[in-house]
């Protein structure tokens, strides 16, 4: 009698191409798992339709308006209701809370589009091309609380070709992901490492090889090696005079590296106007990979914070509220002056392989264009940094800034 198949749940946020590869692989008679649930934080995710067409139960709930812990608790209940035993992340654009990861410790896997530990975080293809690397690839790893930092299960290399674009390289890496992920997950569930064909890290084999190599080295210390040691000592005496110069050079390089690291850890967001002012796309330095952001508005606008994995600010988020408070303050539409809306932006980003959080106040520049019979339309114009703040002080500083700048609007909003 064949062994009972393991129950796997897949978490997605978008089209779910890796989800489809896992589902398709599960049709094989010798596959050790069945997909029992596909869950998403995006009710409009394309992958949900494919899962439903294959008769797989789905769960979808927007994370907006919920804390990370509260949303993860909803996902956890859905997983346990489906009696899932394993979780496969397939383009799931959410950072999992530590409590959730710990409760499923060792049973969550992810596929990342780089050869970890290199290029953790987002925009891996662009970063590989910018660095001039000759190879790229993907990694299947166990998920831990640290971002993209769990034990590596399998990797597949993809060569970088002359003239490669980000899209062309991404397409080839994605093809490798579709082959690697089902094989690595199946091998893990079978309680063994993937085969050599999919380039596996095997700690036991590595330790055994190291021990054997050490024994060989101990047995084969020869007269030639002894002579080489003496030659090294003579060379060291000759090079002594240049020691101070080398030390000074190394110190200067280390100082430069520390300065570069400090600059990389200092986040400054910039805004690019999109769709004629309907959206600001937010971006930062190329070595800072944004994972998610929370945008908080002044309390006078009575708006919930917006959490997004696509760094941006949309005019639709604030238009109705701004028009309301402006009307209450007697301010007309069609105001072309220098209008500024202060916001607090919490940014979670990766730099030097570490997840970092920045909380800063920014001004969102905007104008109100008059529309015939429909009132004013808010058009975004840009973004400028006001200053950094502590998370516990952000709300108070934001509201005080709003009050000091626009006391008429604030008092009007409260009538």
Number of C-alpha atoms within 10 A of each C-alpha: 3 7 7 9 15 17 18 26 26 30 27 26 22 19 17 25 19 25 27 18 18 26 23 13 22 18 12 10 8 12 18 21 24 19 25 22 24 29 25 26 22 19 16 15 17 15 24 25 14 18 22 13 10 11 10 17 16 20 17 19 14 12 20 15 12 13 12 17 14 13 18 22 15 13 20 16 11 19 23 11 10 17 14 19 17 22 23 26 22 25 20 19 19 19 16 18 16 15 13 16 18 14 10 15 16 15 18 21 26 23 26 24 24 26 21 21 12 13 23 22 23 18 18 21 21 15 16 20 19 11 8 9 12 12 14 24 25 23 27 29 23 20 26 20 16 14 16 25 16 19 15 21 24 28 28 22 16 20 13 21 13 7 9 11 14 16 11 13 21 20 12 15 22 17 15 19 23 18 16 24 31 23 18 25 27 21 18 18 19 15 9 11 19 22 14 10 9 18 15 18 17 16 10 9 10 11 11 11 12 12 12 12 11 11 11 11 11 10 8 9 10 11 9 8 11 11 10 12 12 11 11 12 11 11 11 12 9 10 10 11 10 9 11 10 11 12 11 11 12 12 12 12 12 12 12 12 12 12 12 11 14 11 12 18 20 12 22 18 18 16 20 15 18 14 9 10 18 17 21 24 17 18 18 15 15 13 19 23 24 26 22 18 21 18 19 20 23 23 14 18 18 11 13 14 18 17 22 18 15 14 20 19 21 16 17 13 16 17 15 15 16 21 20 17 21 18 15 17 18 12 14 13 18 15 14 11 10 9 14 20 19 23 24 26 23 20 23 19 22 22 20 16 20 15 18 17 17 18 22 21 23 22 17 19 17 21 20 21 15 16 11 7 6 7 14 20 21 23 22 27 21 19 23 16 15 13 12 16 17 11 14 9 10 19 19 12 17 21 18 12 17 21 16 10 13 14 14 16 22 22 14 17 19 10 8
